[in-house]
């Protein structure tokens, strides 16, 4: 009699879900009003966002990229951007 074959789960371990924030939470982190963040979302120029169904959410990594993207050394540099 042979031993039964044991199947192993070869699936990848689940990836952690990135930290996400609501519009009000993201605005608080950025130091702006939630209305400003909504305006940026509608006009462009703000941080990237995602939709989860009807909900708008911001990934921590996208907020960090946005903050780093608007880093300037001088006022002239900022005006040229």
N, C-alpha and C positions, 0 to 999 in steps of 0.2 A: 504494500500500500504506500502511495506517495503522499508527501505532505501537501496540504492545500496551498495554492498560490495566494500570496498576500499582495493585494494591490496597495500601492502607496500613492498618496496625493502629490502629484508632481506640480500642482499649480503654484504660481508665484505667491509669496506672502503678500497680503494686502498692503498697498501703499497708504501711508498716512494721509488723511485729508488735510489740505493746507488750511491754515488759519484764515477765516473769512470774517468780514465785518459788514454790518449794515451801513447805510448811508450816514446815519447819525453818528455811529461809532467811528467810521472812517473820517468824517469831518472833524470830530473831536480830536482824533489822533493827528490830523494835519493842522489843527488850529484855525479852521475856517468854519463858517456856518454850513448847515446841511443844505441850505438854499444855494450857496455858492457852489458846492459840490454838484448839486443837481443842474445848475446852470452850465458848469464845465462839461457835464455829461451830455447835455443837449447841444452845446455849441462846439464841443471838442476842446482839446488842450488839457484836459484833466487826466487823472489816472485811469487805466483800463479797468473795466468792470465786467461782471458776468451776470447773466440772468439765470435764476433757479426758479423756473416756472414764471410767476409774476414778480418775484422778488429780485431786487438789484443787490448785488453783493460785491465786495472788493476783497481781493486776495491780498494778504500781507505783503507778498513779494511784489505785486503790482504797485502798491502804495510806496514801498521802498524804492522801486525803480523810478517812480514819479518824483519823489523827493530828490533823488540823486540826479535826475535829468535836469532839474531846475536850479542847479548849483552854479553860481557865477562868482568870478573873482572881483569884477568891477561893475559899476552901473552901466558903463559903455558896452561892456560885454553882454549884459542883460538886454540892453536896448537893441543891440545888433541881432539878437536871437529871434 
